[in-house]
């Protein structure tokens, strides 16, 4: 339980606040009696001040509202995915354009794009072809995204990550 409520409050004197009445300082017994009269709970909201502040409220409703706000906040936060596109060192122009269209769609949806050139077998000797493909790919996507990292070789793959550009 994140808040102390009702009988769990051990302070002898508290400041009572709430809607519909003036804040007042009283003993915990008086505060509990007042909260019971109202049909509400006494909730400690600021334990570190002197005297501690307690609020008269419907605690279950408060928790429900808080859970609802958290859920809303979580839904509004954007989740960025990383979509992957694989090219070869000798990828043809038509395939290149086709994969470029996919990358444009991914970037306009707000996702990152990880572009890699995979070198099979002895094609690793054409590293510069792979780097040229990636740079050409990044150049074609400049209005949709910018390279987060330039091409780098990791084993048999040459990778580059492109992040979406914020729309103005």
Secondary structure as UniProt FT lines:
FT   HELIX           6..8
FT   STRAND          13..17
FT   TURN            19..20
FT   STRAND          24..27
FT   HELIX           28..38
FT   STRAND          41..46
FT   TURN            47..48
FT   STRAND          52..57
FT   HELIX           59..76
FT   STRAND          82..87
FT   TURN            89..90
FT   HELIX           93..108
FT   TURN            109..110
FT   STRAND          112..118
FT   HELIX           121..126
FT   HELIX           127..140
FT   TURN            141..144
FT   STRAND          145..154
FT   TURN            155..156
FT   STRAND          157..164
//
